[in-house]
Amino acid sequence: MRDRAGLPPSPCRRICRQNPEAGFCEGCGRTVREVFTWNAMSDADRARLMAELPARLARLSQG
C-alpha cells in the first residue's frame, strides 16, 4: 500500500508519546530519529523498520 505521494504509509497513529524507558513512541514504536528520518528512508529501510515495530509495541504492552 502506498500513500498519495507514492510512498509507503507512515506507521504514525497520532498517539505521539515517547517512552523514555523503551526509547520509542508508544503509538507507533519508532524512535525520535526514525520519526524524523522516515521521509528520507529507502523503501527497503522502511519495510525493515515496519517489520520491527510490532515486536517493539508488544514489549511495551508486556510492561
PyMOL Python script that loads the backbone (N, CA, C, O; Angstrom):
from pymol import cmd

cmd.read_pdbstr("""\
ATOM      1  N   MET A   1       0.840  -1.179   0.000  1.00  0.00           N
ATOM      2  CA  MET A   1       0.000   0.000   0.000  1.00  0.00           C
ATOM      3  C   MET A   1       0.889   1.247   0.000  1.00  0.00           C
ATOM      4  O   MET A   1       1.938   1.280   0.643  1.00  0.00           O
ATOM      5  N   ARG A   2       0.451   2.258  -0.726  1.00  0.00           N
ATOM      6  CA  ARG A   2       1.227   3.491  -0.817  1.00  0.00           C
ATOM      7  C   ARG A   2       0.307   4.683  -0.588  1.00  0.00           C
ATOM      8  O   ARG A   2      -0.898   4.620  -0.830  1.00  0.00           O
ATOM      9  N   ASP A   3       0.912   5.775  -0.111  1.00  0.00           N
ATOM     10  CA  ASP A   3       0.119   6.983   0.106  1.00  0.00           C
ATOM     11  C   ASP A   3       0.021   7.786  -1.190  1.00  0.00           C
ATOM     12  O   ASP A   3       0.480   7.329  -2.237  1.00  0.00           O
ATOM     13  N   ARG A   4      -0.571   8.971  -1.127  1.00  0.00           N
ATOM     14  CA  ARG A   4      -0.780   9.791  -2.322  1.00  0.00           C
ATOM     15  C   ARG A   4       0.515  10.181  -3.010  1.00  0.00           C
ATOM     16  O   ARG A   4       0.523  10.387  -4.223  1.00  0.00           O
ATOM     17  N   ALA A   5       1.597  10.286  -2.275  1.00  0.00           N
ATOM     18  CA  ALA A   5       2.886  10.652  -2.874  1.00  0.00           C
ATOM     19  C   ALA A   5       3.608   9.437  -3.442  1.00  0.00           C
ATOM     20  O   ALA A   5       4.719   9.564  -3.957  1.00  0.00           O
ATOM     21  N   GLY A   6       2.987   8.253  -3.356  1.00  0.00           N
ATOM     22  CA  GLY A   6       3.608   7.042  -3.852  1.00  0.00           C
ATOM     23  C   GLY A   6       4.564   6.398  -2.868  1.00  0.00           C
ATOM     24  O   GLY A   6       5.307   5.485  -3.227  1.00  0.00           O
ATOM     25  N   LEU A   7       4.549   6.872  -1.617  1.00  0.00           N
ATOM     26  CA  LEU A   7       5.438   6.341  -0.586  1.00  0.00           C
ATOM     27  C   LEU A   7       4.679   5.381   0.317  1.00  0.00           C
ATOM     28  O   LEU A   7       3.469   5.530   0.488  1.00  0.00           O
ATOM     29  N   PRO A   8       5.366   4.394   0.900  1.00  0.00           N
ATOM     30  CA  PRO A   8       4.694   3.544   1.881  1.00  0.00           C
ATOM     31  C   PRO A   8       4.142   4.425   2.998  1.00  0.00           C
ATOM     32  O   PRO A   8       4.793   5.390   3.398  1.00  0.00           O
ATOM     33  N   PRO A   9       2.952   4.108   3.507  1.00  0.00           N
ATOM     34  CA  PRO A   9       2.353   4.953   4.540  1.00  0.00           C
ATOM     35  C   PRO A   9       3.162   4.949   5.830  1.00  0.00           C
ATOM     36  O   PRO A   9       3.822   3.967   6.171  1.00  0.00           O
ATOM     37  N   SER A  10       3.094   6.049   6.521  1.00  0.00           N
ATOM     38  CA  SER A  10       3.767   6.169   7.816  1.00  0.00           C
ATOM     39  C   SER A  10       3.045   5.302   8.841  1.00  0.00           C
ATOM     40  O   SER A  10       1.824   5.163   8.778  1.00  0.00           O
ATOM     41  N   PRO A  11       3.779   4.720   9.780  1.00  0.00           N
ATOM     42  CA  PRO A  11       3.138   3.937  10.834  1.00  0.00           C
ATOM     43  C   PRO A  11       2.532   4.811  11.937  1.00  0.00           C
ATOM     44  O   PRO A  11       1.988   4.291  12.911  1.00  0.00           O
ATOM     45  N   CYS A  12       2.624   6.131  11.787  1.00  0.00           N
ATOM     46  CA  CYS A  12       2.126   7.046  12.818  1.00  0.00           C
ATOM     47  C   CYS A  12       0.648   6.801  13.086  1.00  0.00           C
ATOM     48  O   CYS A  12      -0.151   6.690  12.156  1.00  0.00           O
ATOM     49  N   ARG A  13       0.290   6.719  14.368  1.00  0.00           N
ATOM     50  CA  ARG A  13      -1.102   6.522  14.779  1.00  0.00           C
ATOM     51  C   ARG A  13      -1.663   7.776  15.443  1.00  0.00           C
ATOM     52  O   ARG A  13      -2.780   7.763  15.962  1.00  0.00           O
ATOM     53  N   ARG A  14      -0.890   8.850  15.425  1.00  0.00           N
ATOM     54  CA  ARG A  14      -1.277  10.113  16.060  1.00  0.00           C
ATOM     55  C   ARG A  14      -1.419   9.972  17.576  1.00  0.00           C
ATOM     56  O   ARG A  14      -2.201  10.680  18.212  1.00  0.00           O
ATOM     57  N   ILE A  15      -0.644   9.042  18.137  1.00  0.00           N
ATOM     58  CA  ILE A  15      -0.531   8.875  19.591  1.00  0.00           C
ATOM     59  C   ILE A  15       0.953   9.064  19.890  1.00  0.00           C
ATOM     60  O   ILE A  15       1.683   8.096  20.101  1.00  0.00           O
ATOM     61  N   CYS A  16       1.379  10.293  19.904  1.00  0.00           N
ATOM     62  CA  CYS A  16       2.811  10.604  19.964  1.00  0.00           C
ATOM     63  C   CYS A  16       3.266  10.819  21.401  1.00  0.00           C
ATOM     64  O   CYS A  16       3.158  11.915  21.951  1.00  0.00           O
ATOM     65  N   ARG A  17       3.780   9.740  21.997  1.00  0.00           N
ATOM     66  CA  ARG A  17       4.328   9.799  23.357  1.00  0.00           C
ATOM     67  C   ARG A  17       5.597   8.965  23.381  1.00  0.00           C
ATOM     68  O   ARG A  17       5.548   7.739  23.284  1.00  0.00           O
ATOM     69  N   GLN A  18       6.717   9.628  23.509  1.00  0.00           N
ATOM     70  CA  GLN A  18       7.981   8.906  23.599  1.00  0.00           C
ATOM     71  C   GLN A  18       8.104   8.285  24.985  1.00  0.00           C
ATOM     72  O   GLN A  18       7.976   8.976  25.996  1.00  0.00           O
ATOM     73  N   ASN A  19       8.350   6.997  25.029  1.00  0.00           N
ATOM     74  CA  ASN A  19       8.548   6.284  26.282  1.00  0.00           C
ATOM     75  C   ASN A  19      10.035   6.344  26.606  1.00  0.00           C
ATOM     76  O   ASN A  19      10.841   5.738  25.899  1.00  0.00           O
ATOM     77  N   PRO A  20      10.419   7.070  27.671  1.00  0.00           N
ATOM     78  CA  PRO A  20      11.848   7.248  27.956  1.00  0.00           C
ATOM     79  C   PRO A  20      12.562   5.946  28.314  1.00  0.00           C
ATOM     80  O   PRO A  20      13.755   5.807  28.044  1.00  0.00           O
ATOM     81  N   GLU A  21      11.863   5.008  28.908  1.00  0.00           N
ATOM     82  CA  GLU A  21      12.499   3.732  29.269  1.00  0.00           C
ATOM     83  C   GLU A  21      12.724   2.861  28.037  1.00  0.00           C
ATOM     84  O   GLU A  21      13.783   2.253  27.883  1.00  0.00           O
ATOM     85  N   ALA A  22      11.735   2.807  27.173  1.00  0.00           N
ATOM     86  CA  ALA A  22      11.843   1.972  25.977  1.00  0.00           C
ATOM     87  C   ALA A  22      12.660   2.655  24.883  1.00  0.00           C
ATOM     88  O   ALA A  22      13.349   1.992  24.108  1.00  0.00           O
ATOM     89  N   GLY A  23      12.579   3.993  24.825  1.00  0.00           N
ATOM     90  CA  GLY A  23      13.321   4.730  23.814  1.00  0.00           C
ATOM     91  C   GLY A  23      12.576   4.908  22.502  1.00  0.00           C
ATOM     92  O   GLY A  23      13.168   5.316  21.503  1.00  0.00           O
ATOM     93  N   PHE A  24      11.275   4.606  22.496  1.00  0.00           N
ATOM     94  CA  PHE A  24      10.494   4.798  21.281  1.00  0.00           C
ATOM     95  C   PHE A  24       9.075   5.223  21.606  1.00  0.00           C
ATOM     96  O   PHE A  24       8.650   5.189  22.760  1.00  0.00           O
ATOM     97  N   CYS A  25       8.348   5.621  20.573  1.00  0.00           N
ATOM     98  CA  CYS A  25       6.994   6.146  20.708  1.00  0.00           C
ATOM     99  C   CYS A  25       6.021   5.036  21.112  1.00  0.00           C
ATOM    100  O   CYS A  25       6.074   3.925  20.584  1.00  0.00           O
ATOM    101  N   GLU A  26       5.142   5.352  22.047  1.00  0.00           N
ATOM    102  CA  GLU A  26       4.139   4.385  22.491  1.00  0.00           C
ATOM    103  C   GLU A  26       3.049   4.168  21.445  1.00  0.00           C
ATOM    104  O   GLU A  26       2.333   3.168  21.504  1.00  0.00           O
ATOM    105  N   GLY A  27       2.912   5.083  20.495  1.00  0.00           N
ATOM    106  CA  GLY A  27       1.894   4.949  19.455  1.00  0.00           C
ATOM    107  C   GLY A  27       2.351   4.120  18.271  1.00  0.00           C
ATOM    108  O   GLY A  27       1.662   3.192  17.848  1.00  0.00           O
ATOM    109  N   CYS A  28       3.522   4.460  17.734  1.00  0.00           N
ATOM    110  CA  CYS A  28       3.974   3.799  16.502  1.00  0.00           C
ATOM    111  C   CYS A  28       5.178   2.882  16.701  1.00  0.00           C
ATOM    112  O   CYS A  28       5.451   2.031  15.854  1.00  0.00           O
ATOM    113  N   GLY A  29       5.893   3.042  17.796  1.00  0.00           N
ATOM    114  CA  GLY A  29       7.045   2.185  18.057  1.00  0.00           C
ATOM    115  C   GLY A  29       8.361   2.696  17.503  1.00  0.00           C
ATOM    116  O   GLY A  29       9.385   2.025  17.630  1.00  0.00           O
ATOM    117  N   ARG A  30       8.353   3.879  16.887  1.00  0.00           N
ATOM    118  CA  ARG A  30       9.591   4.407  16.306  1.00  0.00           C
ATOM    119  C   ARG A  30      10.345   5.279  17.301  1.00  0.00           C
ATOM    120  O   ARG A  30       9.758   5.871  18.207  1.00  0.00           O
ATOM    121  N   THR A  31      11.660   5.342  17.111  1.00  0.00           N
ATOM    122  CA  THR A  31      12.481   6.270  17.885  1.00  0.00           C
ATOM    123  C   THR A  31      12.277   7.670  17.310  1.00  0.00           C
ATOM    124  O   THR A  31      11.724   7.829  16.222  1.00  0.00           O
ATOM    125  N   VAL A  32      12.725   8.677  18.046  1.00  0.00           N
ATOM    126  CA  VAL A  32      12.625  10.052  17.546  1.00  0.00           C
ATOM    127  C   VAL A  32      13.369  10.169  16.215  1.00  0.00           C
ATOM    128  O   VAL A  32      12.869  10.782  15.272  1.00  0.00           O
ATOM    129  N   ARG A  33      14.540   9.592  16.144  1.00  0.00           N
ATOM    130  CA  ARG A  33      15.328   9.660  14.903  1.00  0.00           C
ATOM    131  C   ARG A  33      14.572   9.010  13.744  1.00  0.00           C
ATOM    132  O   ARG A  33      14.549   9.552  12.640  1.00  0.00           O
ATOM    133  N   GLU A  34      13.958   7.859  13.988  1.00  0.00           N
ATOM    134  CA  GLU A  34      13.214   7.175  12.926  1.00  0.00           C
ATOM    135  C   GLU A  34      12.016   8.001  12.457  1.00  0.00           C
ATOM    136  O   GLU A  34      11.694   8.011  11.268  1.00  0.00           O
ATOM    137  N   VAL A  35      11.362   8.687  13.380  1.00  0.00           N
ATOM    138  CA  VAL A  35      10.236   9.550  13.010  1.00  0.00           C
ATOM    139  C   VAL A  35      10.716  10.657  12.075  1.00  0.00           C
ATOM    140  O   VAL A  35      10.113  10.905  11.031  1.00  0.00           O
ATOM    141  N   PHE A  36      11.806  11.319  12.460  1.00  0.00           N
ATOM    142  CA  PHE A  36      12.287  12.458  11.682  1.00  0.00           C
ATOM    143  C   PHE A  36      12.951  12.062  10.370  1.00  0.00           C
ATOM    144  O   PHE A  36      13.013  12.876   9.449  1.00  0.00           O
ATOM    145  N   THR A  37      13.447  10.836  10.261  1.00  0.00           N
ATOM    146  CA  THR A  37      14.110  10.422   9.016  1.00  0.00           C
ATOM    147  C   THR A  37      13.213   9.574   8.117  1.00  0.00           C
ATOM    148  O   THR A  37      13.652   9.135   7.054  1.00  0.00           O
ATOM    149  N   TRP A  38      11.971   9.336   8.520  1.00  0.00           N
ATOM    150  CA  TRP A  38      11.055   8.477   7.767  1.00  0.00           C
ATOM    151  C   TRP A  38      10.988   8.862   6.287  1.00  0.00           C
ATOM    152  O   TRP A  38      11.119   7.998   5.419  1.00  0.00           O
ATOM    153  N   ASN A  39      10.787  10.137   5.994  1.00  0.00           N
ATOM    154  CA  ASN A  39      10.631  10.572   4.603  1.00  0.00           C
ATOM    155  C   ASN A  39      11.895  10.395   3.779  1.00  0.00           C
ATOM    156  O   ASN A  39      11.819  10.323   2.553  1.00  0.00           O
ATOM    157  N   ALA A  40      13.043  10.324   4.413  1.00  0.00           N
ATOM    158  CA  ALA A  40      14.307  10.153   3.693  1.00  0.00           C
ATOM    159  C   ALA A  40      14.721   8.685   3.572  1.00  0.00           C
ATOM    160  O   ALA A  40      15.670   8.371   2.853  1.00  0.00           O
ATOM    161  N   MET A  41      14.028   7.793   4.260  1.00  0.00           N
ATOM    162  CA  MET A  41      14.390   6.369   4.233  1.00  0.00           C
ATOM    163  C   MET A  41      14.046   5.739   2.885  1.00  0.00           C
ATOM    164  O   MET A  41      13.094   6.140   2.216  1.00  0.00           O
ATOM    165  N   SER A  42      14.839   4.753   2.509  1.00  0.00           N
ATOM    166  CA  SER A  42      14.528   3.975   1.309  1.00  0.00           C
ATOM    167  C   SER A  42      13.336   3.063   1.610  1.00  0.00           C
ATOM    168  O   SER A  42      13.006   2.825   2.772  1.00  0.00           O
ATOM    169  N   ASP A  43      12.701   2.558   0.564  1.00  0.00           N
ATOM    170  CA  ASP A  43      11.594   1.624   0.764  1.00  0.00           C
ATOM    171  C   ASP A  43      12.052   0.402   1.554  1.00  0.00           C
ATOM    172  O   ASP A  43      11.312  -0.113   2.392  1.00  0.00           O
ATOM    173  N   ALA A  44      13.269  -0.061   1.287  1.00  0.00           N
ATOM    174  CA  ALA A  44      13.795  -1.233   1.992  1.00  0.00           C
ATOM    175  C   ALA A  44      13.969  -0.941   3.479  1.00  0.00           C
ATOM    176  O   ALA A  44      13.643  -1.777   4.322  1.00  0.00           O
ATOM    177  N   ASP A  45      14.484   0.248   3.801  1.00  0.00           N
ATOM    178  CA  ASP A  45      14.654   0.617   5.208  1.00  0.00           C
ATOM    179  C   ASP A  45      13.305   0.766   5.901  1.00  0.00           C
ATOM    180  O   ASP A  45      13.145   0.370   7.056  1.00  0.00           O
ATOM    181  N   ARG A  46      12.340   1.337   5.194  1.00  0.00           N
ATOM    182  CA  ARG A  46      11.000   1.463   5.774  1.00  0.00           C
ATOM    183  C   ARG A  46      10.383   0.090   6.032  1.00  0.00           C
ATOM    184  O   ARG A  46       9.777  -0.137   7.079  1.00  0.00           O
ATOM    185  N   ALA A  47      10.538  -0.812   5.082  1.00  0.00           N
ATOM    186  CA  ALA A  47       9.989  -2.158   5.241  1.00  0.00           C
ATOM    187  C   ALA A  47      10.643  -2.873   6.420  1.00  0.00           C
ATOM    188  O   ALA A  47       9.969  -3.549   7.198  1.00  0.00           O
ATOM    189  N   ARG A  48      11.959  -2.721   6.546  1.00  0.00           N
ATOM    190  CA  ARG A  48      12.668  -3.341   7.667  1.00  0.00           C
ATOM    191  C   ARG A  48      12.142  -2.800   8.982  1.00  0.00           C
ATOM    192  O   ARG A  48      11.866  -3.558   9.912  1.00  0.00           O
ATOM    193  N   LEU A  49      12.004  -1.483   9.056  1.00  0.00           N
ATOM    194  CA  LEU A  49      11.514  -0.860  10.278  1.00  0.00           C
ATOM    195  C   LEU A  49      10.081  -1.289  10.572  1.00  0.00           C
ATOM    196  O   LEU A  49       9.756  -1.612  11.715  1.00  0.00           O
ATOM    197  N   MET A  50       9.228  -1.297   9.562  1.00  0.00           N
ATOM    198  CA  MET A  50       7.832  -1.705   9.764  1.00  0.00           C
ATOM    199  C   MET A  50       7.754  -3.126  10.327  1.00  0.00           C
ATOM    200  O   MET A  50       6.869  -3.430  11.127  1.00  0.00           O
ATOM    201  N   ALA A  51       8.672  -3.990   9.912  1.00  0.00           N
ATOM    202  CA  ALA A  51       8.688  -5.366  10.407  1.00  0.00           C
ATOM    203  C   ALA A  51       9.084  -5.434  11.878  1.00  0.00           C
ATOM    204  O   ALA A  51       8.680  -6.357  12.585  1.00  0.00           O
ATOM    205  N   GLU A  52       9.873  -4.462  12.347  1.00  0.00           N
ATOM    206  CA  GLU A  52      10.324  -4.436  13.744  1.00  0.00           C
ATOM    207  C   GLU A  52       9.283  -3.861  14.708  1.00  0.00           C
ATOM    208  O   GLU A  52       9.281  -4.200  15.892  1.00  0.00           O
ATOM    209  N   LEU A  53       8.410  -3.004  14.212  1.00  0.00           N
ATOM    210  CA  LEU A  53       7.515  -2.253  15.089  1.00  0.00           C
ATOM    211  C   LEU A  53       6.565  -3.110  15.924  1.00  0.00           C
ATOM    212  O   LEU A  53       6.387  -2.806  17.103  1.00  0.00           O
ATOM    213  N   PRO A  54       5.948  -4.159  15.386  1.00  0.00           N
ATOM    214  CA  PRO A  54       5.047  -4.952  16.231  1.00  0.00           C
ATOM    215  C   PRO A  54       5.732  -5.531  17.471  1.00  0.00           C
ATOM    216  O   PRO A  54       5.131  -5.568  18.544  1.00  0.00           O
ATOM    217  N   ALA A  55       6.962  -5.977  17.338  1.00  0.00           N
ATOM    218  CA  ALA A  55       7.679  -6.531  18.489  1.00  0.00           C
ATOM    219  C   ALA A  55       7.984  -5.447  19.517  1.00  0.00           C
ATOM    220  O   ALA A  55       7.891  -5.686  20.721  1.00  0.00           O
ATOM    221  N   ARG A  56       8.345  -4.269  19.048  1.00  0.00           N
ATOM    222  CA  ARG A  56       8.607  -3.160  19.977  1.00  0.00           C
ATOM    223  C   ARG A  56       7.348  -2.825  20.772  1.00  0.00           C
ATOM    224  O   ARG A  56       7.398  -2.681  21.993  1.00  0.00           O
ATOM    225  N   LEU A  57       6.226  -2.703  20.076  1.00  0.00           N
ATOM    226  CA  LEU A  57       4.979  -2.346  20.748  1.00  0.00           C
ATOM    227  C   LEU A  57       4.518  -3.460  21.683  1.00  0.00           C
ATOM    228  O   LEU A  57       3.927  -3.186  22.727  1.00  0.00           O
ATOM    229  N   ALA A  58       4.778  -4.697  21.323  1.00  0.00           N
ATOM    230  CA  ALA A  58       4.425  -5.821  22.195  1.00  0.00           C
ATOM    231  C   ALA A  58       5.218  -5.768  23.493  1.00  0.00           C
ATOM    232  O   ALA A  58       4.686  -6.080  24.559  1.00  0.00           O
ATOM    233  N   ARG A  59       6.486  -5.374  23.412  1.00  0.00           N
ATOM    234  CA  ARG A  59       7.299  -5.245  24.634  1.00  0.00           C
ATOM    235  C   ARG A  59       6.707  -4.198  25.563  1.00  0.00           C
ATOM    236  O   ARG A  59       6.728  -4.371  26.782  1.00  0.00           O
ATOM    237  N   LEU A  60       6.182  -3.116  25.005  1.00  0.00           N
ATOM    238  CA  LEU A  60       5.557  -2.083  25.835  1.00  0.00           C
ATOM    239  C   LEU A  60       4.335  -2.629  26.559  1.00  0.00           C
ATOM    240  O   LEU A  60       4.136  -2.348  27.741  1.00  0.00           O
ATOM    241  N   SER A  61       3.523  -3.402  25.863  1.00  0.00           N
ATOM    242  CA  SER A  61       2.296  -3.906  26.471  1.00  0.00           C
ATOM    243  C   SER A  61       2.578  -4.983  27.519  1.00  0.00           C
ATOM    244  O   SER A  61       1.730  -5.258  28.368  1.00  0.00           O
ATOM    245  N   GLN A  62       3.760  -5.593  27.462  1.00  0.00           N
ATOM    246  CA  GLN A  62       4.138  -6.600  28.454  1.00  0.00           C
ATOM    247  C   GLN A  62       4.660  -5.963  29.729  1.00  0.00           C
ATOM    248  O   GLN A  62       4.838  -6.635  30.745  1.00  0.00           O
ATOM    249  N   GLY A  63       4.902  -4.662  29.666  1.00  0.00           N
ATOM    250  CA  GLY A  63       5.298  -3.913  30.844  1.00  0.00           C
ATOM    251  C   GLY A  63       6.725  -3.937  31.126  1.00  0.00           C
ATOM    252  O   GLY A  63       7.172  -3.334  32.101  1.00  0.00           O
TER     253      GLY A  63
END
""", "prot")
cmd.dss("prot")
cmd.show_as("cartoon", "prot")
cmd.util.cbc("prot")
cmd.orient("prot")
